[in-house]
Amino acid sequence: MRILGIDPGLNITGYGLIEAVRGKFRLIEAGVIRTSAKDKIEKRLQNIYINLIELIDEYSPAVMVLEKLYSHYKHPTTALLMGHARGVICLVCGSKGIPLISYPSTRIKKAVIGEGHASKGQISEMIKNLLGLKRTPDSNDITDALAVAISHAYIERI
């Protein structure tokens, strides 16, 4: 099964596409979609939309997976901006007929590491090992997206 994990953000949206078969994983594609803070929000959201549509058209994932939105009360603006990106991701799923799954961050970490409060470093190392990579991904946004995809495979026993 092809699983597209997304780490949503208005500045940087990470993505990681894996093939999962019987607990084994193969990296298909991973990267980031960057937008410029100089652009108006509608252009930034359109950029995310177009790039995700292109990914889906090229790779045909069976499901898209996100981390559930969590915001700290001290940073409400961050949550609102991430909400815009998440809205675009939901729209892409709806327009392409792809199921959208969301998990809390602690569930993702527990599925991948075995500990719900694992560090970014622990997650990076585990992703490298699970995918047989020579080095950890360059960006935490990519690592997080791959962790989201892999967690879905573990949770659903794919």
Secondary structure as the mmCIF struct_conf table of DSSP 4:
data_model
#
loop_
_struct_conf.conf_type_id
_struct_conf.id
_struct_conf.beg_label_comp_id
_struct_conf.beg_label_asym_id
_struct_conf.beg_label_seq_id
_struct_conf.end_label_comp_id
_struct_conf.end_label_asym_id
_struct_conf.end_label_seq_id
STRN STRN1 ARG A 2 ASP A 7
BEND BEND1 LEU A 10 ASN A 11
STRN STRN2 ILE A 12 VAL A 21
TURN_TY1_P TURN_TY1_P1 ARG A 22 GLY A 23
STRN STRN3 LYS A 24 ARG A 34
TURN_TY1_P TURN_TY1_P2 ALA A 37 LYS A 38
BEND BEND2 ASP A 39 ASP A 39
HELX_RH_AL_P HELX_RH_AL_P1 ILE A 41 TYR A 59
BEND BEND3 ALA A 62 ALA A 62
STRN STRN4 VAL A 63 GLU A 67
HELX_LH_PP_P HELX_LH_PP_P1 LYS A 68 LEU A 69
TURN_TY1_P TURN_TY1_P3 TYR A 73 LYS A 74
HELX_RH_AL_P HELX_RH_AL_P2 PRO A 76 LYS A 96
TURN_TY1_P TURN_TY1_P4 GLY A 97 GLY A 97
STRN STRN5 LEU A 100 TYR A 103
HELX_RH_AL_P HELX_RH_AL_P3 SER A 105 ILE A 113
BEND BEND4 GLY A 114 GLY A 114
TURN_TY1_P TURN_TY1_P5 GLY A 116 HIS A 117
HELX_RH_AL_P HELX_RH_AL_P4 LYS A 120 LEU A 131
TURN_TY1_P TURN_TY1_P6 GLY A 132 GLY A 132
BEND BEND5 LYS A 134 ARG A 135
BEND BEND6 ASP A 138 ASP A 138
HELX_RH_AL_P HELX_RH_AL_P5 ASN A 140 ILE A 155
TURN_TY1_P TURN_TY1_P7 GLU A 156 ARG A 157
#
